[in-house]
Structure formats: structure tokens, C-alpha cells
């Protein structure tokens, strides 16, 4: 897998390869001051035809502290459709410029706070999301199939009624 598909990493639940979450990582090593509050700001641009609005494609925004070589809290795990609607800065022809600006203050009430978490919580949030969608996928297979294992690409053949 390469970044030309706009995925920096992709993950799945153990032994559940058909359901995965892809992430585009947007990191910075500089915080900007707004009064006494530090803000994480990340600007990036994408060609319109390369925008991926998908339930299973998210952005990870984080401040990398170069002294500790670790992400500082909070980091932001945001679904792509939210970034694409809330962080648009400018559109120049076929290029969409995004400007993600989030407060690093843990008591902030900015629009990005619902997506903020401690770096140690990222894996748990991803697992929780994928488990919820795995349950929905299994429920969508329906009871009609009974004990037959139904996966995408499987065709069930039966006699006409």
C-alpha cells in the first residue's frame, strides 16, 4: 500500500480482513498561540477528484513533540466527511485547500473537541468503531442465510419457488 491512494495506514480487526479503516496522518511539530491557548494547525490541499469521503477513511491530526518523539495530547481522529465539510479553507479550480485548526486546551469547546483524545486512546477508538460496524455487517447478512457463511462476493444459489 502506498500514499498515492491517500492512505498512510490501514488497520483491521484481528482475523477480519474485509472490514478495515484507512487513515491519512497529518502531523505538525509546531503549535500556534492564540492568546494563552495553543492551537494545532495543519494546512493541506487535495485535488477534488482525489477526495475520499468514506465512512472507513479518517484523518489523524496530531502535534509531534520532537523532544519526546511522541504525539502530545490531544490528538484528533476525524472522519473524512467531517474534515471535508468543516475544514475547507479555499477552493482554487480543481484544488481544495483545507485548514484544520483545533485548540489543544482540554477544556475547549471548539468544533473538533468531540474527535479529541489522548494518543493512547486512538487504538481503542478504532477497535470500537470497527467492532460496531462488524456487528452491523453481520446483522445485514440476515437470518435467511442461516448457518451459511455469507461474505461479499459469495453467491447463494437456490431453486426457484
N, CA and C atoms as a LAMMPS dump frame, in Angstrom:
ITEM: TIMESTEP
0
ITEM: NUMBER OF ATOMS
483
ITEM: BOX BOUNDS ff ff ff
-5.0000000000000000e+02 5.0000000000000000e+02
-5.0000000000000000e+02 5.0000000000000000e+02
-5.0000000000000000e+02 5.0000000000000000e+02
ITEM: ATOMS id mol type element x y z
1 1 1 N 0.846 -1.161 0
2 1 2 C 0 0 0
3 1 3 C 0.895 1.229 0
4 2 1 N 0.509 2.221 -0.762
5 2 2 C 1.305 3.43 -0.823
6 2 3 C 0.435 4.654 -0.604
7 3 1 N 1.086 5.76 -0.317
8 3 2 C 0.373 7.001 -0.027
9 3 3 C -0.279 7.597 -1.269
10 4 1 N 0.003 7.064 -2.454
11 4 2 C -0.648 7.605 -3.637
12 4 3 C -2.151 7.323 -3.608
13 5 1 N -2.58 6.458 -2.743
14 5 2 C -4.003 6.196 -2.541
15 5 3 C -4.545 7.005 -1.375
16 6 1 N -3.749 7.951 -0.868
17 6 2 C -4.097 8.848 0.221
18 6 3 C -4.29 8.108 1.55
19 7 1 N -3.7 6.944 1.684
20 7 2 C -3.756 6.203 2.936
21 7 3 C -2.348 6.116 3.495
22 8 1 N -2.189 6.588 4.726
23 8 2 C -0.883 6.439 5.37
24 8 3 C -0.839 5.144 6.164
25 9 1 N -1.98 4.709 6.64
26 9 2 C -2.047 3.42 7.312
27 9 3 C -3.439 2.863 7.179
28 10 1 N -3.509 1.569 7.277
29 10 2 C -4.8 0.887 7.218
30 10 3 C -4.772 -0.22 8.262
31 11 1 N -5.878 -0.382 8.959
32 11 2 C -5.93 -1.375 10.024
33 11 3 C -7.249 -2.131 9.97
34 12 1 N -7.251 -3.308 10.567
35 12 2 C -8.457 -4.127 10.632
36 12 3 C -8.454 -4.878 11.953
37 13 1 N -9.605 -5.432 12.302
38 13 2 C -9.684 -6.281 13.489
39 13 3 C -9.005 -7.612 13.186
40 14 1 N -8.447 -8.218 14.192
41 14 2 C -7.771 -9.497 14.028
42 14 3 C -8.714 -10.501 13.361
43 15 1 N -8.235 -11.096 12.281
44 15 2 C -8.94 -12.13 11.526
45 15 3 C -10.205 -11.622 10.832
46 16 1 N -10.349 -10.318 10.672
47 16 2 C -11.498 -9.718 9.965
48 16 3 C -10.939 -8.805 8.88
49 17 1 N -10.476 -9.395 7.804
50 17 2 C -9.749 -8.655 6.791
51 17 3 C -10.638 -7.849 5.851
52 18 1 N -11.916 -8.156 5.773
53 18 2 C -12.793 -7.453 4.832
54 18 3 C -13.284 -6.117 5.367
55 19 1 N -13.068 -5.85 6.622
56 19 2 C -13.515 -4.607 7.231
57 19 3 C -12.288 -3.889 7.785
58 20 1 N -11.917 -2.775 7.148
59 20 2 C -10.723 -2.066 7.587
60 20 3 C -10.976 -0.57 7.632
61 21 1 N -10.106 0.118 8.338
62 21 2 C -10.169 1.566 8.458
63 21 3 C -8.85 2.128 7.935
64 22 1 N -8.942 3.082 7.012
65 22 2 C -7.751 3.733 6.469
66 22 3 C -7.632 5.121 7.075
67 23 1 N -6.407 5.572 7.278
68 23 2 C -6.166 6.89 7.859
69 23 3 C -5.133 7.654 7.059
70 24 1 N -5.362 8.94 6.988
71 24 2 C -4.39 9.885 6.449
72 24 3 C -3.844 10.62 7.677
73 25 1 N -2.55 10.565 7.893
74 25 2 C -1.926 11.185 9.06
75 25 3 C -1.458 12.586 8.696
76 26 1 N -1.875 13.556 9.502
77 26 2 C -1.478 14.951 9.323
78 26 3 C -0.844 15.403 10.635
79 27 1 N 0.472 15.488 10.634
80 27 2 C 1.197 15.833 11.858
81 27 3 C 1.932 17.157 11.685
82 28 1 N 2.15 17.816 12.794
83 28 2 C 2.927 19.049 12.806
84 28 3 C 3.823 19.035 14.037
85 29 1 N 4.907 19.785 13.99
86 29 2 C 5.785 19.871 15.157
87 29 3 C 5.807 21.292 15.722
88 30 1 N 4.859 22.114 15.274
89 30 2 C 4.753 23.493 15.75
90 30 3 C 3.312 23.754 16.196
91 31 1 N 3.168 24.363 17.357
92 31 2 C 1.854 24.815 17.811
93 31 3 C 1.809 26.333 17.703
94 32 1 N 0.655 26.86 17.409
95 32 2 C 0.477 28.308 17.291
96 32 3 C -0.272 28.822 18.505
97 33 1 N 0.113 29.988 18.972
98 33 2 C -0.525 30.586 20.142
99 33 3 C -1.683 31.485 19.71
100 34 1 N -2.779 31.367 20.426
101 34 2 C -3.942 32.24 20.263
102 34 3 C -4.259 32.725 21.677
103 35 1 N -3.702 33.873 22.021
104 35 2 C -3.77 34.302 23.422
105 35 3 C -2.894 33.38 24.241
106 36 1 N -3.48 32.789 25.268
107 36 2 C -2.73 31.838 26.102
108 36 3 C -2.975 30.391 25.696
109 37 1 N -3.76 30.202 24.656
110 37 2 C -4.125 28.852 24.226
111 37 3 C -3.279 28.422 23.032
112 38 1 N -2.772 27.205 23.095
113 38 2 C -2.035 26.629 21.969
114 38 3 C -3.021 26.002 20.995
115 39 1 N -2.736 26.189 19.712
116 39 2 C -3.591 25.612 18.681
117 39 3 C -2.767 24.75 17.736
118 40 1 N -3.336 23.622 17.371
119 40 2 C -2.755 22.768 16.357
120 40 3 C -3.348 23.246 15.029
121 41 1 N -2.485 23.554 14.081
122 41 2 C -2.96 23.991 12.773
123 41 3 C -2.234 23.193 11.703
124 42 1 N -3.007 22.619 10.812
125 42 2 C -2.429 21.849 9.71
126 42 3 C -3.157 22.22 8.428
127 43 1 N -2.41 22.746 7.484
128 43 2 C -2.951 23.086 6.172
129 43 3 C -2.505 22.02 5.183
130 44 1 N -3.414 21.671 4.275
131 44 2 C -3.079 20.726 3.221
132 44 3 C -4.057 20.922 2.066
133 45 1 N -3.648 20.472 0.902
134 45 2 C -4.513 20.605 -0.267
135 45 3 C -4.645 19.257 -0.96
136 46 1 N -5.795 19.083 -1.628
137 46 2 C -6.101 17.832 -2.308
138 46 3 C -6.812 18.163 -3.616
139 47 1 N -6.468 17.441 -4.664
140 47 2 C -7.22 17.582 -5.914
141 47 3 C -8.633 17.055 -5.66
142 48 1 N -9.606 17.766 -6.185
143 48 2 C -11.006 17.419 -5.948
144 48 3 C -11.303 15.953 -6.258
145 49 1 N -10.757 15.435 -7.366
146 49 2 C -11.058 14.051 -7.747
147 49 3 C -10.373 13.031 -6.833
148 50 1 N -9.463 13.492 -5.982
149 50 2 C -8.771 12.583 -5.064
150 50 3 C -9.34 12.615 -3.654
151 51 1 N -10.374 13.431 -3.436
152 51 2 C -11.01 13.469 -2.118
153 51 3 C -11.72 12.144 -1.864
154 52 1 N -11.535 11.611 -0.684
155 52 2 C -12.175 10.347 -0.318
156 52 3 C -13.137 10.623 0.831
157 53 1 N -14.425 10.616 0.534
158 53 2 C -15.464 10.725 1.552
159 53 3 C -16.003 9.323 1.784
160 54 1 N -15.502 8.677 2.796
161 54 2 C -15.896 7.295 3.046
162 54 3 C -15.98 7.084 4.551
163 55 1 N -16.968 6.335 4.964
164 55 2 C -17.161 6.037 6.377
165 55 3 C -15.91 5.409 7.001
166 56 1 N -15.126 4.705 6.183
167 56 2 C -13.955 3.983 6.678
168 56 3 C -12.635 4.668 6.32
169 57 1 N -12.693 5.974 6.059
170 57 2 C -11.488 6.766 5.804
171 57 3 C -11.502 7.963 6.743
172 58 1 N -10.495 8.031 7.617
173 58 2 C -10.413 9.074 8.628
174 58 3 C -9.085 9.812 8.527
175 59 1 N -9.066 10.966 9.166
176 59 2 C -7.829 11.735 9.312
177 59 3 C -7.381 11.678 10.768
178 60 1 N -6.071 11.595 10.951
179 60 2 C -5.453 11.683 12.275
180 60 3 C -4.635 12.966 12.275
181 61 1 N -4.963 13.899 13.179
182 61 2 C -4.206 15.139 13.322
183 61 3 C -3.504 15.111 14.674
184 62 1 N -2.219 15.432 14.683
185 62 2 C -1.501 15.418 15.947
186 62 3 C -0.288 16.323 15.962
187 63 1 N 0.057 16.741 17.171
188 63 2 C 1.268 17.525 17.402
189 63 3 C 2.354 16.576 17.863
190 64 1 N 3.418 16.473 17.062
191 64 2 C 4.557 15.617 17.411
192 64 3 C 5.574 16.458 18.171
193 65 1 N 5.749 16.125 19.431
194 65 2 C 6.746 16.8 20.258
195 65 3 C 8.108 16.197 19.908
196 66 1 N 8.95 16.983 19.27
197 66 2 C 10.241 16.463 18.812
198 66 3 C 11.175 16.113 19.969
199 67 1 N 11.001 16.75 21.125
200 67 2 C 11.85 16.453 22.284
201 67 3 C 11.579 15.045 22.825
202 68 1 N 10.314 14.615 22.765
203 68 2 C 9.956 13.292 23.283
204 68 3 C 9.701 12.276 22.179
205 69 1 N 9.664 12.752 20.93
206 69 2 C 9.353 11.906 19.776
207 69 3 C 8.035 11.166 19.967
208 70 1 N 7.051 11.893 20.489
209 70 2 C 5.731 11.314 20.73
210 70 3 C 4.663 12.365 20.445
211 71 1 N 3.457 11.884 20.15
212 71 2 C 2.345 12.803 19.976
213 71 3 C 1.869 13.282 21.335
214 72 1 N 1.607 14.58 21.438
215 72 2 C 1.082 15.165 22.672
216 72 3 C -0.436 15.152 22.643
217 73 1 N -1.029 15.04 23.815
218 73 2 C -2.485 15.085 23.921
219 73 3 C -2.953 16.535 23.827
220 74 1 N -4.084 16.728 23.183
221 74 2 C -4.892 15.724 22.496
222 74 3 C -4.459 15.551 21.043
223 75 1 N -4.839 14.397 20.493
224 75 2 C -4.771 14.178 19.051
225 75 3 C -6.219 14.128 18.577
226 76 1 N -6.417 14.199 17.282
227 76 2 C -7.77 14.287 16.747
228 76 3 C -7.966 13.219 15.681
229 77 1 N -8.962 12.38 15.875
230 77 2 C -9.309 11.31 14.954
231 77 3 C -10.665 11.679 14.357
232 78 1 N -10.659 12.116 13.082
233 78 2 C -11.84 12.74 12.498
234 78 3 C -12.247 12.023 11.204
235 79 1 N -13.522 11.643 11.075
236 79 2 C -13.986 11.045 9.815
237 79 3 C -13.767 11.997 8.643
238 80 1 N -13.44 11.443 7.488
239 80 2 C -13.099 12.269 6.329
240 80 3 C -14.215 13.219 5.927
241 81 1 N -15.463 12.758 5.967
242 81 2 C -16.545 13.645 5.533
243 81 3 C -16.672 14.874 6.432
244 82 1 N -16.309 14.743 7.701
245 82 2 C -16.355 15.881 8.624
246 82 3 C -15.249 16.879 8.271
247 83 1 N -14.046 16.379 8.042
248 83 2 C -12.938 17.256 7.646
249 83 3 C -13.281 17.974 6.344
250 84 1 N -13.833 17.237 5.392
251 84 2 C -14.107 17.81 4.077
252 84 3 C -15.215 18.864 4.105
253 85 1 N -16.06 18.842 5.122
254 85 2 C -17.103 19.871 5.218
255 85 3 C -16.733 20.979 6.197
256 86 1 N -16 20.662 7.25
257 86 2 C -15.732 21.63 8.317
258 86 3 C -14.391 22.354 8.201
259 87 1 N -13.445 21.809 7.452
260 87 2 C -12.105 22.402 7.43
261 87 3 C -11.721 23.009 6.069
262 88 1 N -12.699 23.162 5.174
263 88 2 C -12.384 23.756 3.869
264 88 3 C -11.991 25.209 4.068
265 89 1 N -10.87 25.569 3.478
266 89 2 C -10.373 26.938 3.587
267 89 3 C -10.644 27.703 2.29
268 90 1 N -10.187 27.148 1.177
269 90 2 C -10.373 27.779 -0.126
270 90 3 C -10.433 26.703 -1.198
271 91 1 N -11.083 27.063 -2.307
272 91 2 C -11.117 26.189 -3.468
273 91 3 C -10.551 26.976 -4.639
274 92 1 N -9.541 26.412 -5.29
275 92 2 C -8.907 27.029 -6.457
276 92 3 C -9.035 26.059 -7.618
277 93 1 N -10.079 26.224 -8.423
278 93 2 C -10.284 25.316 -9.548
279 93 3 C -10.491 23.902 -9.069
280 94 1 N -9.54 23.031 -9.378
281 94 2 C -9.631 21.615 -9.026
282 94 3 C -8.944 21.286 -7.693
283 95 1 N -8.396 22.297 -7.03
284 95 2 C -7.669 22.081 -5.776
285 95 3 C -8.492 22.599 -4.595
286 96 1 N -8.665 21.734 -3.592
287 96 2 C -9.356 22.124 -2.36
288 96 3 C -8.296 22.262 -1.28
289 97 1 N -8.251 23.443 -0.67
290 97 2 C -7.303 23.689 0.417
291 97 3 C -8.042 23.583 1.746
292 98 1 N -7.452 22.826 2.657
293 98 2 C -8.028 22.627 3.979
294 98 3 C -7.149 23.308 5.019
295 99 1 N -7.79 23.779 6.062
296 99 2 C -7.078 24.399 7.177
297 99 3 C -7.713 23.87 8.463
298 100 1 N -7.072 22.883 9.058
299 100 2 C -7.559 22.288 10.303
300 100 3 C -6.929 23.057 11.454
301 101 1 N -7.749 23.683 12.278
302 101 2 C -7.262 24.454 13.423
303 101 3 C -8.049 23.995 14.652
304 102 1 N -7.354 23.422 15.629
305 102 2 C -8.006 22.897 16.828
306 102 3 C -7.257 23.348 18.076
307 103 1 N -8.017 23.621 19.1
308 103 2 C -7.43 24.01 20.378
309 103 3 C -6.807 22.797 21.061
310 104 1 N -5.655 23.01 21.663
311 104 2 C -5.006 21.951 22.444
312 104 3 C -5.456 21.992 23.904
313 105 1 N -6.28 22.97 24.24
314 105 2 C -6.814 23.108 25.594
315 105 3 C -7.822 21.985 25.852
316 106 1 N -7.616 21.181 26.886
317 106 2 C -8.529 20.063 27.147
318 106 3 C -9.951 20.489 27.514
319 107 1 N -10.152 21.741 27.876
320 107 2 C -11.494 22.218 28.242
321 107 3 C -12.131 23.024 27.12
322 108 1 N -11.497 23.047 25.978
323 108 2 C -12.028 23.782 24.835
324 108 3 C -13.377 23.213 24.407
325 109 1 N -14.187 24.059 23.835
326 109 2 C -15.466 23.614 23.297
327 109 3 C -15.513 23.874 21.785
328 110 1 N -14.348 23.825 21.126
329 110 2 C -14.334 24.074 19.688
330 110 3 C -14.937 22.889 18.933
331 111 1 N -15.154 23.077 17.642
332 111 2 C -15.852 22.064 16.838
333 111 3 C -15.115 20.732 16.75
334 112 1 N -13.833 20.707 17.068
335 112 2 C -13.044 19.484 16.954
336 112 3 C -12.976 18.694 18.257
337 113 1 N -13.473 19.253 19.354
338 113 2 C -13.386 18.587 20.664
339 113 3 C -13.996 17.186 20.673
340 114 1 N -15.128 16.941 19.984
341 114 2 C -15.679 15.569 20.012
342 114 3 C -14.735 14.516 19.425
343 115 1 N -13.762 14.927 18.645
344 115 2 C -12.846 13.999 17.984
345 115 3 C -11.493 13.925 18.693
346 116 1 N -11.356 14.68 19.772
347 116 2 C -10.086 14.736 20.501
348 116 3 C -9.966 13.555 21.456
349 117 1 N -8.737 13.075 21.611
350 117 2 C -8.48 12.012 22.582
351 117 3 C -6.998 11.99 22.913
352 118 1 N -6.669 11.241 23.911
353 118 2 C -5.28 11.009 24.26
354 118 3 C -4.692 10.064 23.206
355 119 1 N -3.428 10.242 22.866
356 119 2 C -2.834 9.326 21.877
357 119 3 C -3.008 7.845 22.235
358 120 1 N -3.001 7.537 23.518
359 120 2 C -3.152 6.141 23.948
360 120 3 C -4.56 5.602 23.706
361 121 1 N -5.528 6.477 23.441
362 121 2 C -6.914 6.055 23.218
363 121 3 C -7.234 5.794 21.752
364 122 1 N -6.337 6.14 20.85
365 122 2 C -6.623 6.03 19.414
366 122 3 C -6.96 4.59 19.032
367 123 1 N -6.134 3.644 19.418
368 123 2 C -6.369 2.246 19.042
369 123 3 C -7.716 1.759 19.568
370 124 1 N -8.05 2.11 20.793
371 124 2 C -9.34 1.705 21.36
372 124 3 C -10.518 2.281 20.603
373 125 1 N -10.405 3.532 20.183
374 125 2 C -11.486 4.147 19.397
375 125 3 C -11.652 3.465 18.044
376 126 1 N -10.532 3.129 17.422
377 126 2 C -10.597 2.453 16.127
378 126 3 C -11.224 1.073 16.285
379 127 1 N -10.806 0.326 17.294
380 127 2 C -11.358 -1.012 17.535
381 127 3 C -12.86 -0.92 17.82
382 128 1 N -13.266 0.018 18.634
383 128 2 C -14.692 0.187 18.956
384 128 3 C -15.506 0.478 17.694
385 129 1 N -14.995 1.364 16.843
386 129 2 C -15.67 1.69 15.587
387 129 3 C -15.79 0.454 14.697
388 130 1 N -14.676 -0.263 14.505
389 130 2 C -14.696 -1.432 13.632
390 130 3 C -15.573 -2.55 14.188
391 131 1 N -15.57 -2.752 15.504
392 131 2 C -16.427 -3.779 16.095
393 131 3 C -17.898 -3.447 15.88
394 132 1 N -18.263 -2.178 16.027
395 132 2 C -19.646 -1.766 15.817
396 132 3 C -20.065 -2.036 14.367
397 133 1 N -19.173 -1.748 13.426
398 133 2 C -19.513 -1.957 12.023
399 133 3 C -19.447 -3.423 11.621
400 134 1 N -18.644 -4.204 12.308
401 134 2 C -18.63 -5.645 12.067
402 134 3 C -19.962 -6.243 12.51
403 135 1 N -20.478 -5.796 13.644
404 135 2 C -21.781 -6.279 14.118
405 135 3 C -22.888 -5.894 13.145
406 136 1 N -22.838 -4.66 12.632
407 136 2 C -23.845 -4.218 11.657
408 136 3 C -23.753 -5.024 10.373
409 137 1 N -22.529 -5.314 9.953
410 137 2 C -22.338 -6.091 8.726
411 137 3 C -22.912 -7.493 8.887
412 138 1 N -22.666 -8.098 10.028
413 138 2 C -23.202 -9.447 10.27
414 138 3 C -24.719 -9.432 10.339
415 139 1 N -25.277 -8.407 10.988
416 139 2 C -26.734 -8.295 11.074
417 139 3 C -27.331 -8.086 9.689
418 140 1 N -26.65 -7.357 8.835
419 140 2 C -27.146 -7.086 7.486
420 140 3 C -27.142 -8.341 6.615
421 141 1 N -26.336 -9.332 6.986
422 141 2 C -26.318 -10.569 6.207
423 141 3 C -27.658 -11.277 6.311
424 142 1 N -28.394 -10.973 7.372
425 142 2 C -29.736 -11.52 7.509
426 142 3 C -29.779 -12.922 8.061
427 143 1 N -30.941 -13.246 8.531
428 143 2 C -31.153 -14.575 9.11
429 143 3 C -31.482 -15.598 8.041
430 144 1 N -31.824 -15.133 6.843
431 144 2 C -32.213 -16.043 5.768
432 144 3 C -31.092 -17.003 5.397
433 145 1 N -29.882 -16.548 5.556
434 145 2 C -28.757 -17.396 5.177
435 145 3 C -28.488 -18.486 6.203
436 146 1 N -29.092 -18.39 7.381
437 146 2 C -28.901 -19.41 8.406
438 146 3 C -27.448 -19.578 8.763
439 147 1 N -26.947 -20.813 8.648
440 147 2 C -25.563 -21.076 9.03
441 147 3 C -24.59 -20.9 7.866
442 148 1 N -25.103 -20.505 6.696
443 148 2 C -24.217 -20.319 5.549
444 148 3 C -23.369 -19.073 5.78
445 149 1 N -22.104 -19.185 5.56
446 149 2 C -21.209 -18.042 5.702
447 149 3 C -21.375 -17.169 4.468
448 150 1 N -21.855 -15.943 4.689
449 150 2 C -22.089 -15.017 3.583
450 150 3 C -21.057 -13.91 3.668
451 151 1 N -20.246 -13.813 2.662
452 151 2 C -19.217 -12.778 2.562
453 151 3 C -19.421 -12.048 1.251
454 152 1 N -18.92 -10.809 1.146
455 152 2 C -19.003 -10.131 -0.153
456 152 3 C -18.374 -10.987 -1.238
457 153 1 N -19.062 -11.095 -2.356
458 153 2 C -18.573 -11.913 -3.456
459 153 3 C -19.139 -13.321 -3.441
460 154 1 N -19.847 -13.717 -2.387
461 154 2 C -20.461 -15.041 -2.291
462 154 3 C -21.826 -14.989 -2.963
463 155 1 N -22.141 -16.005 -3.753
464 155 2 C -23.442 -16.094 -4.419
465 155 3 C -24.17 -17.297 -3.868
466 156 1 N -25.405 -17.089 -3.414
467 156 2 C -26.238 -18.175 -2.888
468 156 3 C -27.165 -18.604 -4.015
469 157 1 N -27.088 -19.858 -4.394
470 157 2 C -27.907 -20.382 -5.485
471 157 3 C -28.963 -21.304 -4.875
472 158 1 N -30.206 -21.082 -5.282
473 158 2 C -31.302 -21.919 -4.789
474 158 3 C -32.268 -22.166 -5.935
475 159 1 N -33.171 -23.164 -5.764
476 159 2 C -34.188 -23.437 -6.767
477 159 3 C -35.244 -22.353 -6.742
478 160 1 N -35.791 -22.053 -7.912
479 160 2 C -36.849 -21.066 -8
480 160 3 C -38.078 -21.596 -7.303
481 161 1 N -38.839 -20.721 -6.707
482 161 2 C -40.044 -21.137 -5.967
483 161 3 C -41.184 -21.473 -6.882
